[in-house]
Amino acid sequence: MSLHDDLTAVRRTLDELTRKVERLEQQAAATRGKPALAPDPSRMVTVPDTPYDSALWTDSDDEGLGARDRRAP
């Protein structure tokens, strides 16, 4: 592709992005002042404040570090 083709593609993409942002701004303006929908209580999950049992993590690996008893390659 030539520089002119690259610039044309960038301009087209930028124009599309501008249109999408304007559409989002219009949608946001239309929803301002409307009350937010209340969450569906049947889909809510209660998370207890008590600490988790440490036995849950006994055989777990450190995320991204691999197993404790093996060396990295």
C-alpha distances in whole Angstrom, upper triangle without the diagonal:
4,7,8,6,7,10,11,10,12,15,15,16,18,20,21,22,24,26,26,28,30,31,32,34,36,37,38,40,42,43,45,48,48,50,48,49,52,51,52,55,55,51,52,53,56,55,58,59,61,59,58,60,58,59,56,54,56,54,51,48,46,43,40,43,44,48,50,52,49,47,43,41
4,5,5,6,9,10,11,12,14,15,17,18,20,21,23,24,26,27,29,30,32,33,35,36,38,39,41,42,44,45,49,49,51,49,51,53,52,54,57,57,54,54,55,58,57,60,60,62,61,60,62,61,62,59,56,59,56,53,50,48,45,42,45,46,50,53,54,51,49,45,44
4,5,5,6,9,10,10,12,14,15,16,18,20,21,22,24,26,27,28,30,31,33,35,36,37,39,41,42,43,47,47,49,48,49,52,51,53,56,56,53,53,54,57,56,59,59,61,59,59,61,60,61,58,56,58,56,53,50,48,44,42,44,46,50,52,54,51,49,45,44
4,5,5,6,9,10,10,12,14,15,16,18,20,21,23,24,26,27,29,30,31,33,35,36,37,39,41,42,46,46,49,47,48,51,51,53,56,56,53,54,55,57,57,60,60,62,61,60,62,61,63,60,57,60,58,55,52,50,46,44,47,49,52,55,57,54,52,48,47
4,5,5,6,9,10,11,12,14,15,17,18,20,21,23,24,26,27,29,30,32,33,35,36,38,39,41,44,45,47,45,46,49,49,50,53,54,50,51,53,55,54,58,58,60,59,58,60,59,60,57,55,58,56,52,50,48,44,42,45,46,50,53,55,52,50,46,45
4,5,5,6,9,10,11,12,14,15,16,18,20,21,22,24,26,27,28,30,32,33,34,36,38,39,43,43,45,43,44,47,46,48,51,51,48,49,50,52,52,55,55,57,56,55,57,56,57,54,52,55,53,49,47,45,41,39,42,43,47,49,52,49,47,43,42
4,5,5,6,9,10,10,12,14,15,16,18,20,21,22,24,26,27,28,30,31,33,34,36,37,41,41,44,42,44,46,46,48,51,52,48,49,50,53,52,55,55,58,56,56,58,57,59,55,54,56,55,51,48,46,43,41,43,45,49,51,54,51,49,45,45
4,5,5,6,9,10,10,12,14,15,17,18,20,21,23,24,26,27,29,30,32,33,35,36,40,40,43,41,43,46,45,47,50,51,48,49,50,53,52,55,56,58,57,56,59,58,60,56,55,57,56,52,50,48,44,42,45,47,50,53,55,53,51,47,46
4,5,5,6,9,10,11,12,14,15,17,18,20,21,23,24,26,27,29,30,32,33,35,38,39,41,39,40,43,42,44,47,48,44,45,47,49,49,52,53,55,54,53,56,55,56,53,51,54,52,48,46,44,41,39,42,43,47,50,52,49,48,44,43
4,5,5,6,9,10,10,12,14,15,16,18,20,21,22,24,26,27,28,30,31,33,36,37,39,37,39,41,41,43,46,47,43,44,45,48,47,50,51,53,52,51,54,53,54,51,49,52,51,47,45,43,39,37,40,42,46,48,51,48,47,43,42
4,5,5,6,9,10,10,12,14,15,16,18,20,21,23,24,26,27,29,30,31,35,36,38,37,38,41,41,43,47,47,44,45,47,49,49,52,52,55,54,53,56,55,57,54,52,55,54,50,48,46,42,40,43,45,49,51,54,52,50,46,46
4,5,5,6,9,10,11,12,14,15,17,19,20,21,23,24,26,27,29,31,34,35,37,36,37,40,40,42,45,45,42,43,45,48,47,51,51,54,53,53,55,55,56,53,51,54,53,49,47,45,42,40,43,45,49,51,54,51,50,47,46
4,5,5,6,9,10,11,12,14,15,17,18,20,21,22,24,26,27,29,32,33,35,33,34,37,37,39,42,42,39,40,42,44,44,47,48,50,50,49,52,51,53,49,48,51,49,46,44,42,38,36,40,41,45,48,50,48,47,43,43
4,5,5,6,9,10,10,12,14,15,16,18,20,21,22,24,26,27,31,31,33,32,34,36,36,39,42,43,39,40,42,44,44,47,47,50,49,49,52,51,53,50,48,51,50,46,44,42,39,37,41,43,46,48,51,49,48,44,44
4,5,5,6,9,10,11,12,14,15,17,19,20,21,23,25,26,30,30,33,32,33,36,36,39,42,43,40,41,43,45,45,49,49,52,51,51,54,54,55,52,51,54,53,49,47,45,41,40,44,46,49,51,54,52,51,48,47
4,5,5,6,9,10,11,12,14,15,17,18,20,21,23,25,28,28,31,29,31,34,34,36,39,40,37,38,40,42,43,46,47,50,49,48,51,51,53,49,48,51,50,47,45,43,39,38,42,43,47,49,52,50,49,46,46
4,5,5,6,9,10,11,12,14,15,16,18,20,21,22,26,27,29,27,29,32,32,34,37,38,35,36,37,40,40,43,44,46,46,46,49,48,50,47,46,49,48,44,42,40,37,36,39,41,44,47,50,48,47,44,44
4,5,5,6,9,10,11,12,14,15,16,18,20,21,25,26,28,27,29,32,32,35,38,39,36,37,39,41,41,45,45,48,48,48,51,51,53,49,48,51,51,47,45,43,40,39,42,44,48,50,53,51,50,47,47
4,6,5,6,9,10,11,12,14,15,17,19,20,24,24,27,26,28,31,31,33,37,38,35,36,39,41,42,45,46,49,49,48,51,52,53,50,49,52,51,48,46,45,41,40,44,46,49,51,54,53,52,49,49
4,5,5,6,9,10,11,12,14,15,17,18,22,22,24,23,25,28,28,30,33,34,32,33,35,37,38,41,42,45,45,45,48,48,50,46,45,49,48,44,43,41,38,37,41,42,46,48,51,50,49,46,46
4,5,5,6,9,10,10,12,14,15,16,20,21,23,22,24,27,27,30,33,34,32,32,34,37,37,40,41,44,44,44,47,47,49,46,45,48,48,44,43,41,37,37,40,42,45,48,51,49,49,46,46
4,5,5,6,9,10,10,12,14,15,19,20,23,22,24,27,28,31,34,36,33,34,36,39,39,42,43,46,46,46,50,50,52,49,48,52,51,47,46,44,41,40,44,46,49,51,54,53,52,49,50
4,5,5,6,9,10,11,13,14,18,18,21,20,22,25,26,28,32,33,31,32,34,37,38,41,42,45,45,45,49,49,51,48,47,51,50,46,46,44,40,40,44,45,49,51,54,53,52,49,50
4,5,5,6,9,10,11,12,16,16,18,17,19,22,23,25,29,30,28,29,31,33,34,37,38,41,42,42,45,46,48,44,44,47,47,43,43,41,37,37,41,43,46,48,51,50,50,47,48
4,5,5,6,9,10,11,14,15,18,17,20,23,24,27,30,32,30,30,33,35,35,39,39,42,43,43,47,47,49,46,46,49,49,46,45,43,39,39,43,45,48,50,53,52,52,49,50
4,5,5,6,9,10,13,14,17,17,19,23,25,27,30,32,30,31,34,36,37,40,41,44,45,45,49,50,52,48,48,52,52,48,47,46,42,42,46,48,51,53,56,55,55,52,53
4,5,5,6,9,12,12,15,14,16,20,21,23,27,29,27,27,30,33,34,37,38,42,42,42,46,47,49,45,45,49,49,45,45,43,40,40,44,46,48,51,54,53,53,50,51
4,5,5,6,10,10,13,12,15,18,20,23,26,28,26,26,29,31,32,35,36,39,40,40,44,45,47,44,44,47,47,44,44,42,39,39,43,44,47,49,53,52,52,49,50
4,5,5,9,10,13,14,17,20,22,25,28,30,29,29,32,34,35,38,38,42,43,43,47,48,50,47,47,51,51,48,47,45,42,43,46,48,51,53,56,56,55,53,54
4,6,8,8,12,13,15,19,21,23,27,29,27,28,31,33,35,38,39,42,44,44,48,49,51,48,48,52,52,48,48,46,43,44,48,49,52,54,57,57,57,54,55
4,6,6,9,9,11,15,17,20,23,25,24,24,28,30,31,34,35,39,40,40,44,46,47,44,45,48,49,45,45,44,41,42,45,47,49,51,55,54,54,52,54
4,5,8,9,13,16,18,21,24,27,26,25,29,30,31,34,35,38,40,41,44,46,48,45,45,49,49,46,46,44,41,42,46,48,50,52,55,55,55,53,54
4,6,9,12,15,18,21,23,26,26,25,29,30,32,34,35,38,40,41,45,47,49,46,46,50,51,48,48,46,43,45,48,50,52,54,57,57,57,55,57
4,6,9,12,15,18,21,23,23,23,26,28,30,33,34,37,39,40,43,45,47,44,45,49,49,46,47,45,42,44,47,49,51,53,56,56,57,54,56
4,6,9,12,15,17,20,20,20,23,25,27,29,30,34,36,37,40,42,44,42,42,46,47,44,45,43,41,43,46,47,49,51,54,55,55,53,55
4,6,9,12,15,18,17,17,20,21,23,26,27,31,33,34,37,39,41,38,39,43,43,40,41,40,37,39,42,44,46,47,51,51,52,50,52
4,6,9,12,14,14,14,18,20,22,25,27,30,32,32,36,38,40,37,38,41,42,39,40,39,37,38,42,43,45,46,50,50,51,49,51
4,6,9,12,12,11,15,17,19,22,24,27,29,30,33,36,37,34,36,39,40,38,39,38,36,38,41,42,43,45,48,49,50,49,51
4,6,9,8,8,11,14,16,19,21,24,26,27,30,32,34,31,32,36,36,34,35,35,32,35,38,39,40,42,45,46,47,45,47
4,5,6,7,11,13,16,19,22,25,27,27,30,32,33,30,32,36,36,34,35,35,33,35,38,39,40,42,45,46,47,46,48
4,5,5,9,10,14,17,19,22,24,24,27,30,31,28,30,34,35,33,35,35,33,35,38,39,39,41,44,45,47,46,48
4,6,8,11,14,17,20,23,25,24,27,30,30,27,30,33,33,32,34,34,32,35,38,38,38,40,43,44,46,45,47
4,7,10,13,16,19,22,23,22,25,28,28,25,27,31,31,29,31,31,29,31,34,34,35,37,40,41,43,42,44
4,7,10,13,16,18,20,20,23,25,27,24,25,29,30,28,30,29,28,30,33,33,34,36,39,40,42,41,43
4,6,10,13,15,17,16,19,22,23,20,22,25,26,25,27,27,25,28,31,31,31,33,36,37,39,38,41
4,6,9,12,14,14,17,20,22,19,21,25,26,25,27,27,26,29,31,31,32,33,36,37,39,39,42
4,7,9,11,11,14,17,19,16,18,22,23,22,24,23,23,26,28,28,29,29,33,34,36,36,39
4,5,8,9,12,15,17,16,18,21,23,22,24,24,24,27,29,29,29,30,33,35,37,37,40
4,7,9,12,15,17,16,18,21,24,22,24,24,24,27,28,29,29,29,32,35,36,36,40
4,7,9,12,15,14,16,18,21,21,23,23,23,27,28,28,28,27,31,33,35,35,39
4,7,8,12,11,12,15,18,17,20,19,20,24,24,25,24,24,27,29,31,32,35
4,6,9,8,9,12,15,14,17,17,18,22,22,22,22,21,24,27,29,29,33
4,5,6,8,10,13,13,16,17,19,23,22,22,21,20,23,25,28,29,32
4,5,6,7,10,11,14,14,16,20,20,19,18,17,19,22,25,26,29
4,5,5,8,10,13,15,17,21,20,19,17,16,18,21,24,26,29
4,6,8,8,12,13,15,19,18,18,16,16,18,21,24,25,28
4,6,5,8,10,12,15,15,14,13,13,15,18,20,21,24
4,6,9,11,14,17,16,14,12,11,13,16,19,21,24
4,7,10,12,15,14,12,9,9,11,14,17,18,21
4,7,9,12,11,10,8,9,11,13,16,17,20
4,6,8,7,6,5,7,10,11,13,13,16
4,6,5,6,7,8,11,12,13,13,16
4,6,7,9,11,14,14,14,13,16
4,6,9,11,14,13,13,11,13
4,7,8,11,10,9,8,11
4,7,9,8,8,8,11
4,6,6,8,9,12
4,6,8,10,13
4,7,10,13
4,7,9
4,6
4
